[in-house]
Amino acid sequence: MNGQSCCSVSSLLSHNSYNRLAIHRAHKNKNKRRRRRRRHQTTTPNTSAMRNDGFSPMEREELVQLENNGDLYVFGYGSIVWKFEIEGIKPIETVRCKAFGWQRRFYQGSTDHRGTLEFPGRTVTMTKCSKDSPVYGVAYRIKKEDVEKCMENLEFREKQYDLRVQLEIYEDDDDDTGDHAKTKKKKMISSKAVCWIATEDKKNVNWVGEQTIDEIAAVIAKAKGPSGPNYEYLFNLADAMRSFNIEDEHLYELEAKVKKLLGDNTKSRQLK
């Protein structure tokens, strides 16, 4: 009897110890999951073999690296330049900037915003070029408390862009031209500004690729989607770039060609 009691007590202690260990492990795993969410790590892996339907957010497995204080820079080179609108979020800093080794090109089809499945519009992406060649844009600094909401919003908005990258961005000013630009030391704003890029990867079902500027202009002049006419996207981007005193030969040449197709009296409109 006493032996049985000892055995029962011993078993009970062993069982309680196991429960405490299980609870400890559960809390530990829960905390790990929380940390992962704070870092914006998705739960579903992303592989190059996956194809996106063009209407669902891309699945991503990589982490988003934040600034040391938890803030995040978002680099805009397209519609984010002129329309950074997320309810309840106000960037704590907006700065004109540039990233090296990239160029802005209208090589991405749009079936969700500026076109349809039957007639895709054209939106900008960035393509690789000379390492010393800059692409100009605008960076928004998001405070750490707003990062998660910001990322959720932009992941959906940029759902047709298959590659999310973090890159170095540098200060830009009106002196960054000619011989002065060659001797002036570049001042880095961030080494991990996040942006979304469309590539020719097979999971990007809306990739169009390189076309002549006349071919692109012909599409933009006609395409229209849920967010409005494709030419509105182009004109607003061009107007925004001018408001930041940013030069972009490709962008402004395309703007001029589309305006000519729409009629010589087409006027640049106010940003919305």
Secondary structure by P-SEA (a helix, b strand, c coil): caaaaaaaaaaaaaaaaaaaaaaaaaaaaaaaaaaaaaaccccccccccccccccccccccbbbbbccccbbbbbbccccccccccccccccbbbbbccccbbbbccbbbccccccccbbbbbbbbbbccccbbbbbbbbbbcccaaaaaaaaaaaaaccccccbbbbbbbbcccccccccccbbbbbcccbbbbcccccccccccccccccaaaaaaaaaccccccccaaaaaaaaaaaaaaaccccaaaaaaaaaaaaaacccccccccc
